[in-house]
Amino acid sequence: MKKNLYICLILSLLAGGWMGCSDYLDTVPTDKASPDTFLKDVEQARSLLAGIYACLYDDSPVYIFPYGYENMCDNSFNPNTWENSAEFAKGTQTSASWLAEYKWMKNWQAISRCNSLVRGLNSNTTMSESDKNSIAAETRFLRAWFYFDLVSFYGRVPLLDEDSPLENPPREEISVVMEFIYGDVEFAIEHLRHQFGGEYACKGAAYMLKMRMAQYEYDHQTVIETAKAIEALGYGLYPDFQKLFLEEGIEDASNTETIFKINYATDLRSSYMTMMWYHWNSFQTTQQMIDCFFTENGLPVKTLDAEGGGSIPADPAFNPGRPFDHRDPRLKLSVLCPGDEYRLDAESRYQENWVPASWGNVTGYRPKKGANPTLANTQNDGCDKIIMRYGEVLLARAEAENELNGPANVYPLIDRLRERVGMITLSASLPNLTRETMRELIRNERRVELYHEGQRWFDIRRWKIAEKVMVDAVGLDVALMKWYSNGDVTDEWKYETIVIDRRSFNKDRDYLWPIPLTELNANPEMADDQNPNY
């Protein structure tokens, strides 16, 4: 599987200069590697396709999309202001924010490459129809991916396809853009091949993108139908939750959970995940996130109130003096808690350490999910980034089932996720939830299961709860715990919380990112069409 990655990356170097101009909406590549002069056969078409896949990669490890969105929501805190996520958590972003321009540029660069390749395929007379449809399906899936990303962040955006004229385009209505995206997705579903592993765009990934779009539009019936279609393809849960996010599990031929991923390789291209989690302190889990992990009895550690009435009472057996004992197994599989050991790279004199670290850790927690403690060099991390998996499909279907049909059909879906980690089932712990309390439970379950996968940012926006949850971030007061305990958790430790980051969310503005100032200045059709209150 990694051999294909080497080929893909080498080909992407051929396409690397393709579409390098500063006008992100220009649909014509300006250098010699254009479809008009280069696209002659399948091999050449795939080299151009590799240039589109290359747009999924970050230009720096500090962005690490989509995981970086954790620091922009209530799950995590990044004390490194130069890594650009802090202002979006604090609500201080502007149209001049660098990250808003970067994401805009990366998406339009990818869409431009997609349009060029589709146009070249349409005019090609030497390739077979089956080959053209196969490559066009991958290309149009990726175009849909990047367009939906734009809509999710910026709302209304220009709509450019392979036949669009070279002119300054205005922003189009979201409904029109979504209809266009659905057209690409349906084409992809029809023509993409089915394969497990997620190395390239496949039929399952196209269905899952359609499912996410239906979630965005609150189309619960389509969510259920696409979730069933994905399961019918043979996808299922990988039995080992921790290994699922490590090379050992990702490369396991029996893994049918991974649906789409971004490919990395040791000694060729590092994902930097272990370095970012363990070494750079760029992700520090908040106490709000930790409180979401239930006890081993399947009850919350704090009463969970539901909108519309009702609540799920806290577990009276929870011991705040030993807060990490007898919890949902996913807590220790996902997060390094006080007293947990972790390792840095072998070249460092700090080869082993215990949380909280004696430098840079202000919340008392670090992420663990996806980190490889056996790496000799944390800057050479070949682990792939999973961005679509079957576990999310079960949660999406559970949410839609509850909204359409009530709680009855939800229980077996959540039970499957909990059984995977040896957690008491929902059926056994909370058998009689109302629609309202089940809704709150599902939202909490999504947060726990999908922790550190970049989904929470999107969830709090589509649920319209961001202004309620984006309050000041809280962590443990690490001064009240021994910084270097050699793993010995003692009764001398005190688990008291403090505010570690002041945050704000303007409900009349922050549900969308600003259109970059550079784009408004360059395009007269958009000059006076900024998102509200920026």
C-alpha positions as CSV (number, residue, x, y, z in Angstrom):
1,M,0.0,0.0,0.0
2,K,2.8,2.4,0.9
3,K,4.4,1.7,-2.5
4,N,1.4,3.4,-4.2
5,L,2.0,6.4,-1.9
6,Y,5.6,6.7,-3.1
7,I,4.4,6.7,-6.7
8,C,1.7,9.2,-5.9
9,L,4.1,11.6,-4.2
10,I,6.6,11.4,-7.0
11,L,3.9,12.1,-9.5
12,S,2.7,15.0,-7.4
13,L,6.1,16.5,-7.7
14,L,5.6,16.5,-11.4
15,A,2.4,18.4,-10.9
16,G,3.7,20.4,-8.0
17,G,4.2,23.6,-10.0
18,W,0.8,23.2,-11.7
19,M,-1.5,26.0,-10.7
20,G,0.9,28.1,-8.7
21,C,-0.4,31.6,-9.5
22,S,-1.7,33.9,-6.9
23,D,-5.2,34.2,-8.5
24,Y,-6.8,31.2,-6.7
25,L,-10.0,31.4,-8.9
26,D,-8.1,31.1,-12.2
27,T,-9.1,27.8,-13.7
28,V,-6.3,27.6,-16.3
29,P,-2.9,26.3,-15.2
30,T,-0.1,28.6,-16.3
31,D,2.8,26.3,-16.6
32,K,3.7,23.5,-19.1
33,A,2.0,20.7,-17.1
34,S,-1.5,21.5,-18.4
35,P,-4.0,19.0,-19.7
36,D,-4.0,20.7,-23.1
37,T,-0.3,19.8,-23.5
38,F,0.2,16.9,-21.2
39,L,-2.9,14.8,-20.9
40,K,-2.5,12.0,-23.4
41,D,-3.0,8.7,-21.5
42,V,-4.1,7.2,-18.2
43,E,-0.6,7.5,-16.6
44,Q,-0.3,11.2,-17.4
45,A,-3.9,11.8,-16.2
46,R,-3.1,10.1,-12.9
47,S,0.0,12.2,-12.4
48,L,-2.2,15.3,-12.7
49,L,-4.7,13.7,-10.3
50,A,-1.8,13.2,-7.8
51,G,-1.4,17.0,-7.9
52,I,-5.0,17.3,-6.6
53,Y,-4.5,14.8,-3.9
54,A,-1.4,16.9,-2.9
55,C,-3.7,19.7,-1.9
56,L,-5.0,17.6,1.0
57,Y,-1.5,17.9,2.6
58,D,-0.7,20.8,4.9
59,D,2.2,23.1,4.0
60,S,3.3,23.0,7.7
61,P,2.7,20.6,10.5
62,V,1.3,23.3,12.7
63,Y,-2.0,23.4,10.7
64,I,-2.4,19.5,10.7
65,F,-5.9,19.7,9.3
66,P,-8.5,18.5,10.2
67,Y,-7.2,17.7,13.7
68,G,-6.2,21.4,14.2
69,Y,-9.9,22.3,14.5
70,E,-9.8,20.7,17.9
71,N,-7.9,23.8,19.1
72,M,-10.6,26.1,17.7
73,C,-13.4,24.5,19.7
74,D,-14.0,23.5,23.3
75,N,-12.0,20.2,23.1
76,S,-8.5,21.6,23.2
77,F,-6.2,24.6,23.7
78,N,-3.1,25.7,21.8
79,P,-0.8,28.0,23.8
80,N,1.3,28.6,20.7
81,T,-0.2,31.8,19.2
82,W,2.0,31.7,16.2
83,E,0.3,28.5,15.0
84,N,-2.8,30.6,14.1
85,S,-5.6,28.6,15.8
86,A,-5.8,30.7,19.0
87,E,-7.6,33.7,17.5
88,F,-10.5,31.5,16.1
89,A,-11.0,30.0,19.6
90,K,-11.0,33.5,21.2
91,G,-13.3,35.0,18.6
92,T,-10.7,37.6,17.5
93,Q,-10.3,36.6,13.9
94,T,-10.7,39.2,11.1
95,S,-10.7,39.2,7.3
96,A,-6.9,39.7,7.5
97,S,-6.4,36.5,9.5
98,W,-3.7,34.5,7.8
99,L,-5.4,31.1,8.4
100,A,-8.6,32.2,6.8
101,E,-6.7,33.1,3.7
102,Y,-4.6,30.0,3.7
103,K,-7.7,27.7,3.8
104,W,-9.4,29.7,1.1
105,M,-6.3,29.5,-1.1
106,K,-5.7,25.7,-0.6
107,N,-9.3,24.9,-1.5
108,W,-9.4,27.0,-4.6
109,Q,-6.0,25.7,-5.7
110,A,-7.5,22.2,-5.5
111,I,-10.7,23.1,-7.3
112,S,-8.8,24.8,-10.1
113,R,-6.7,21.7,-10.6
114,C,-9.9,19.6,-10.6
115,N,-11.5,21.8,-13.2
116,S,-8.5,21.6,-15.4
117,L,-8.3,17.9,-15.3
118,V,-12.1,17.4,-15.9
119,R,-11.9,19.8,-18.9
120,G,-8.9,17.8,-20.2
121,L,-10.7,14.5,-19.8
122,N,-13.8,15.8,-21.6
123,S,-11.7,16.8,-24.6
124,N,-9.5,13.7,-24.7
125,T,-10.1,11.3,-27.6
126,T,-7.4,8.7,-26.9
127,M,-8.5,7.3,-23.5
128,S,-11.3,4.8,-23.1
129,E,-14.6,5.9,-21.6
130,S,-14.1,3.6,-18.6
131,D,-10.7,5.1,-17.9
132,K,-11.9,8.6,-18.3
133,N,-14.9,7.9,-16.0
134,S,-12.7,6.3,-13.4
135,I,-10.3,9.3,-13.2
136,A,-13.2,11.8,-13.5
137,A,-14.9,10.1,-10.6
138,E,-11.9,10.6,-8.3
139,T,-11.5,14.2,-9.6
140,R,-15.1,15.1,-9.1
141,F,-15.1,13.5,-5.6
142,L,-12.2,15.7,-4.7
143,R,-13.8,18.8,-6.2
144,A,-16.9,18.1,-4.1
145,W,-14.7,17.6,-1.0
146,F,-13.0,21.0,-1.4
147,Y,-16.2,22.8,-2.4
148,F,-18.1,21.4,0.7
149,D,-15.2,22.5,2.9
150,L,-15.5,26.0,1.5
151,V,-19.2,26.1,2.1
152,S,-18.7,24.8,5.7
153,F,-16.3,27.5,6.5
154,Y,-17.3,30.5,4.4
155,G,-21.0,29.9,3.5
156,R,-21.7,31.4,0.0
157,V,-18.8,31.0,-2.4
158,P,-18.2,31.5,-6.1
159,L,-19.2,28.5,-8.3
160,L,-16.7,27.6,-11.0
161,D,-16.8,24.4,-13.0
162,E,-14.6,23.2,-15.9
163,D,-16.4,25.4,-18.4
164,S,-16.5,28.6,-16.4
165,P,-15.2,31.7,-18.2
166,L,-12.2,33.6,-16.9
167,E,-13.8,36.4,-15.1
168,N,-14.3,37.6,-11.5
169,P,-17.1,35.4,-10.2
170,P,-19.6,36.6,-7.5
171,R,-20.6,34.5,-4.5
172,E,-23.4,32.0,-5.3
173,E,-26.3,31.0,-3.1
174,I,-25.5,28.0,-0.9
175,S,-28.4,25.9,-2.3
176,V,-27.0,26.3,-5.8
177,V,-23.5,25.3,-4.8
178,M,-24.8,22.3,-2.8
179,E,-26.7,21.1,-5.8
180,F,-23.6,21.3,-7.9
181,I,-21.6,19.4,-5.2
182,Y,-24.3,16.7,-5.1
183,G,-23.9,16.2,-8.9
184,D,-20.2,15.5,-8.4
185,V,-20.9,13.2,-5.5
186,E,-23.5,11.2,-7.4
187,F,-21.2,10.8,-10.4
188,A,-18.5,9.6,-8.0
189,I,-20.8,7.1,-6.3
190,E,-21.7,5.7,-9.8
191,H,-18.2,5.4,-11.1
192,L,-15.8,5.0,-8.2
193,R,-14.7,1.5,-7.4
194,H,-15.2,-0.1,-4.0
195,Q,-12.1,-0.8,-2.0
196,F,-11.1,-0.9,1.6
197,G,-8.2,1.0,3.2
198,G,-9.1,4.6,2.2
199,E,-5.8,5.2,0.3
200,Y,-7.7,6.8,-2.5
201,A,-11.2,8.1,-3.1
202,C,-13.6,5.1,-3.3
203,K,-17.3,4.5,-3.4
204,G,-17.6,4.4,0.4
205,A,-15.9,7.8,0.7
206,A,-18.3,9.3,-1.8
207,Y,-21.3,7.9,0.1
208,M,-19.8,9.3,3.3
209,L,-19.3,12.7,1.8
210,K,-23.0,12.6,0.8
211,M,-23.9,11.6,4.3
212,R,-22.0,14.6,5.8
213,M,-23.7,16.9,3.3
214,A,-27.1,15.6,4.3
215,Q,-26.2,16.2,8.0
216,Y,-25.3,19.8,7.1
217,E,-28.7,20.2,5.5
218,Y,-30.6,18.3,8.3
219,D,-31.8,15.7,5.8
220,H,-32.1,12.8,8.3
221,Q,-33.6,10.3,5.9
222,T,-30.7,10.7,3.5
223,V,-28.3,10.3,6.4
224,I,-29.9,7.0,7.3
225,E,-30.0,5.7,3.7
226,T,-26.4,6.6,3.0
227,A,-25.3,5.0,6.3
228,K,-27.0,1.8,5.3
229,A,-25.4,1.9,1.9
230,I,-21.9,2.2,3.5
231,E,-22.6,-0.7,5.7
232,A,-23.8,-2.7,2.8
233,L,-20.4,-2.3,1.2
234,G,-18.9,-4.3,4.1
235,Y,-17.5,-1.6,6.3
236,G,-17.3,-2.4,10.0
237,L,-15.6,-1.5,13.3
238,Y,-11.9,-2.4,13.7
239,P,-11.7,-4.4,16.9
240,D,-8.8,-2.5,18.5
241,F,-9.7,1.2,19.1
242,Q,-6.1,2.2,20.0
243,K,-4.4,0.4,17.1
244,L,-7.0,1.8,14.6
245,F,-5.2,5.2,14.6
246,L,-1.6,3.7,14.4
247,E,0.2,2.3,11.4
248,E,-0.3,-1.2,12.8
249,G,-4.1,-0.9,12.5
250,I,-4.2,1.4,9.5
251,E,-2.1,-0.9,7.4
252,D,-3.9,-4.0,8.6
253,A,-5.5,-5.8,5.6
254,S,-8.4,-6.8,7.8
255,N,-9.3,-3.1,8.6
256,T,-12.7,-2.3,7.1
257,E,-13.3,0.8,9.3
258,T,-11.0,3.4,7.5
259,I,-12.9,4.9,4.6
260,F,-10.7,7.8,3.5
261,K,-7.3,9.0,4.8
262,I,-4.4,11.2,3.9
263,N,-1.3,9.1,3.2
264,Y,2.1,9.5,4.8
265,A,5.2,7.4,4.9
266,T,8.3,6.9,7.1
267,D,11.4,8.5,5.6
268,L,9.4,10.2,2.9
269,R,6.6,12.4,4.4
270,S,5.9,12.7,8.1
271,S,2.5,13.4,9.5
272,Y,4.1,14.9,12.6
273,M,1.2,13.7,14.8
274,T,3.3,12.2,17.6
275,M,5.5,15.3,17.6
276,M,2.5,17.6,17.8
277,W,0.8,15.6,20.5
278,Y,3.7,14.7,22.7
279,H,6.6,17.1,21.9
280,W,5.4,20.6,20.9
281,N,2.5,21.0,23.3
282,S,0.4,22.3,20.5
283,F,-2.7,20.4,21.7
284,Q,-3.7,20.4,25.3
285,T,-7.0,18.8,26.1
286,T,-9.5,20.9,28.2
287,Q,-11.2,19.8,31.4
288,Q,-14.5,20.3,29.5
289,M,-13.5,17.5,27.2
290,I,-12.4,15.2,30.0
291,D,-15.7,15.6,31.8
292,C,-17.5,14.1,28.8
293,F,-16.1,10.7,29.4
294,F,-18.6,8.7,31.4
295,T,-17.9,6.3,34.2
296,E,-17.5,2.6,33.7
297,N,-21.1,2.4,34.9
298,G,-22.2,4.3,31.7
299,L,-23.3,7.4,33.6
300,P,-21.9,11.0,33.4
301,V,-19.5,12.4,36.0
302,K,-21.7,15.6,35.9
303,T,-25.5,15.7,35.4
304,L,-26.2,16.0,31.6
305,D,-29.1,18.4,31.0
306,A,-31.0,18.1,27.8
307,E,-32.5,21.0,25.8
308,G,-36.3,20.7,25.9
309,G,-36.3,19.1,29.3
310,G,-35.0,16.1,31.1
311,S,-31.5,15.1,32.3
312,I,-29.1,12.2,32.8
313,P,-28.0,12.2,36.4
314,A,-24.4,12.0,37.5
315,D,-22.9,8.7,38.7
316,P,-22.9,8.8,42.5
317,A,-20.0,6.4,42.5
318,F,-17.7,8.8,40.7
319,N,-14.8,9.8,43.0
320,P,-13.4,13.3,42.3
321,G,-10.4,12.5,44.4
322,R,-9.4,9.7,41.9
323,P,-11.0,11.2,38.8
324,F,-9.4,8.9,36.2
325,D,-10.3,5.6,37.8
326,H,-13.2,3.5,36.6
327,R,-14.0,5.6,33.5
328,D,-15.0,4.9,29.9
329,P,-12.0,3.0,28.5
330,R,-11.8,5.5,25.7
331,L,-10.5,8.2,28.2
332,K,-7.2,6.4,28.7
333,L,-7.1,5.2,25.1
334,S,-7.5,8.8,23.8
335,V,-5.9,11.1,26.4
336,L,-2.8,11.2,28.6
337,C,-4.0,12.1,32.1
338,P,-2.0,13.1,35.1
339,G,0.2,10.3,36.1
340,D,0.4,8.7,32.7
341,E,3.7,8.0,31.1
342,Y,4.7,9.1,27.6
343,R,7.9,9.1,25.5
344,L,9.6,11.6,23.4
345,D,12.1,10.8,20.6
346,A,15.2,8.8,21.4
347,E,17.4,11.7,20.4
348,S,16.0,13.7,23.3
349,R,17.3,13.5,26.9
350,Y,13.7,13.4,27.9
351,Q,13.0,10.0,26.6
352,E,10.3,9.2,29.1
353,N,8.1,11.6,31.0
354,W,4.9,11.7,33.0
355,V,1.9,14.0,32.7
356,P,1.7,16.8,33.6
357,A,5.0,17.7,32.0
358,S,7.5,20.1,33.7
359,W,7.3,22.4,30.7
360,G,4.6,23.9,28.6
361,N,1.6,21.9,29.8
362,V,-1.1,24.2,31.3
363,T,-4.2,22.0,31.2
364,G,-2.7,18.8,32.8
365,Y,-3.7,16.7,29.8
366,R,-2.3,15.7,26.4
367,P,-3.8,13.9,23.5
368,K,-2.8,10.2,23.0
369,K,-5.0,9.1,20.1
370,G,-2.8,8.5,17.1
371,A,0.5,9.0,18.9
372,N,3.2,6.3,18.5
373,P,5.2,6.0,21.7
374,T,7.8,3.7,20.1
375,L,9.0,6.2,17.5
376,A,12.8,6.8,17.6
377,N,12.3,10.2,15.9
378,T,9.0,12.1,16.3
379,Q,9.6,14.1,13.2
380,N,9.6,10.9,11.1
381,D,6.1,9.7,11.6
382,G,4.6,7.6,8.8
383,C,1.2,7.2,10.3
384,D,-1.7,8.2,8.0
385,K,-4.4,10.7,9.0
386,I,-7.8,9.1,9.0
387,I,-10.5,11.6,7.9
388,M,-13.4,9.3,7.3
389,R,-14.2,6.1,9.2
390,Y,-17.1,3.8,9.9
391,G,-17.4,4.7,13.6
392,E,-18.6,8.1,12.5
393,V,-21.2,6.5,10.2
394,L,-22.8,4.7,13.2
395,L,-23.0,8.0,15.1
396,A,-24.5,9.9,12.2
397,R,-27.1,7.2,11.7
398,A,-27.9,7.2,15.4
399,E,-28.5,10.9,15.4
400,A,-30.7,10.8,12.4
401,E,-32.7,7.8,13.7
402,N,-33.4,9.6,17.0
403,E,-34.6,12.8,15.2
404,L,-36.8,10.9,12.7
405,N,-38.0,7.8,14.7
406,G,-37.0,8.3,18.3
407,P,-34.5,6.4,20.5
408,A,-35.5,2.8,19.8
409,N,-33.2,2.3,16.8
410,V,-30.3,4.2,18.4
411,Y,-29.4,1.8,21.1
412,P,-27.9,-1.0,19.0
413,L,-25.8,1.5,17.1
414,I,-24.2,3.1,20.2
415,D,-23.9,-0.3,21.8
416,R,-21.6,-1.5,19.0
417,L,-19.2,1.4,19.6
418,R,-19.1,0.8,23.3
419,E,-18.7,-3.0,23.0
420,R,-15.6,-2.4,20.9
421,V,-13.8,-0.9,23.9
422,G,-15.3,-3.1,26.6
423,M,-17.6,-0.3,27.9
424,I,-21.0,-1.1,29.4
425,T,-23.7,-0.8,26.7
426,L,-26.2,2.0,26.5
427,S,-29.0,-0.5,26.5
428,A,-27.8,-1.8,29.9
429,S,-26.9,1.6,31.5
430,L,-29.6,3.9,30.3
431,P,-32.5,1.9,28.8
432,N,-35.3,4.4,28.8
433,L,-34.0,7.7,27.4
434,T,-36.5,10.2,25.9
435,R,-35.8,11.7,22.5
436,E,-34.4,14.8,24.2
437,T,-32.1,13.0,26.6
438,M,-31.0,10.7,23.8
439,R,-30.1,13.7,21.6
440,E,-27.8,14.9,24.4
441,L,-26.3,11.5,24.9
442,I,-25.6,11.1,21.2
443,R,-23.9,14.5,21.0
444,N,-21.7,13.5,24.0
445,E,-21.0,10.1,22.4
446,R,-19.9,11.8,19.2
447,R,-17.6,14.1,21.2
448,V,-16.0,11.1,23.0
449,E,-15.7,8.7,20.1
450,L,-14.5,11.3,17.6
451,Y,-12.3,13.2,20.1
452,H,-9.2,14.7,18.3
453,E,-10.5,13.9,14.8
454,G,-11.6,17.4,14.0
455,Q,-15.3,16.9,14.0
456,R,-16.4,18.8,17.1
457,W,-15.9,22.2,15.3
458,F,-18.4,21.2,12.7
459,D,-20.8,19.7,15.2
460,I,-21.2,22.7,17.5
461,R,-22.0,24.8,14.4
462,R,-24.6,22.6,12.8
463,W,-26.2,22.1,16.2
464,K,-26.2,25.9,16.7
465,I,-24.7,25.5,20.2
466,A,-21.4,27.2,19.7
467,E,-22.2,30.3,21.7
468,K,-23.2,28.1,24.7
469,V,-20.1,25.8,24.7
470,M,-17.4,28.3,23.6
471,V,-16.9,29.6,27.0
472,D,-13.5,30.1,28.8
473,A,-11.4,26.9,28.5
474,V,-10.6,25.2,31.8
475,G,-7.8,22.9,32.8
476,L,-6.3,21.5,36.0
477,D,-4.0,23.7,38.1
478,V,-0.8,21.9,37.5
479,A,0.9,23.7,40.3
480,L,-1.1,21.5,42.7
481,M,0.3,18.3,41.2
482,K,3.9,17.1,41.2
483,W,5.3,17.9,37.8
484,Y,7.6,14.9,37.7
485,S,6.1,12.1,39.6
486,N,7.7,9.1,38.0
487,G,4.2,7.8,37.4
488,D,3.2,7.8,41.1
489,V,-0.2,9.3,41.6
490,T,-0.4,10.3,45.2
491,D,-3.1,11.6,47.5
492,E,-1.0,14.9,47.7
493,W,-2.3,15.8,44.2
494,K,-5.2,18.1,44.1
495,Y,-7.5,18.3,41.1
496,E,-8.6,21.9,41.0
497,T,-9.6,23.7,37.8
498,I,-8.5,27.1,36.6
499,V,-9.3,29.1,33.5
500,I,-6.5,28.6,31.0
501,D,-7.9,30.5,28.0
502,R,-10.4,33.4,27.7
503,R,-12.8,32.6,24.9
504,S,-15.7,34.3,23.1
505,F,-18.2,33.4,20.4
506,N,-20.3,35.9,18.6
507,K,-23.4,34.1,17.3
508,D,-24.1,36.9,14.8
509,R,-20.7,36.5,13.2
510,D,-18.6,33.5,14.1
511,Y,-20.6,30.6,12.6
512,L,-18.7,31.5,9.4
513,W,-15.2,32.5,8.8
514,P,-14.5,35.8,7.0
515,I,-13.9,36.0,3.3
516,P,-10.2,36.9,3.1
517,L,-9.4,40.6,2.6
518,T,-7.0,39.8,-0.2
519,E,-9.9,38.2,-2.2
520,L,-12.3,41.1,-1.5
521,N,-9.6,43.5,-2.8
522,A,-8.9,41.4,-5.9
523,N,-12.4,40.6,-7.0
524,P,-14.8,43.6,-7.6
525,E,-17.8,41.2,-7.7
526,M,-17.1,40.3,-4.0
527,A,-15.7,43.6,-2.7
528,D,-18.9,44.5,-0.8
529,D,-20.0,40.9,-0.1
530,Q,-18.3,40.0,3.2
531,N,-19.8,37.7,5.7
532,P,-21.9,39.5,8.3
533,N,-20.2,41.6,11.0
534,Y,-16.7,41.2,9.8
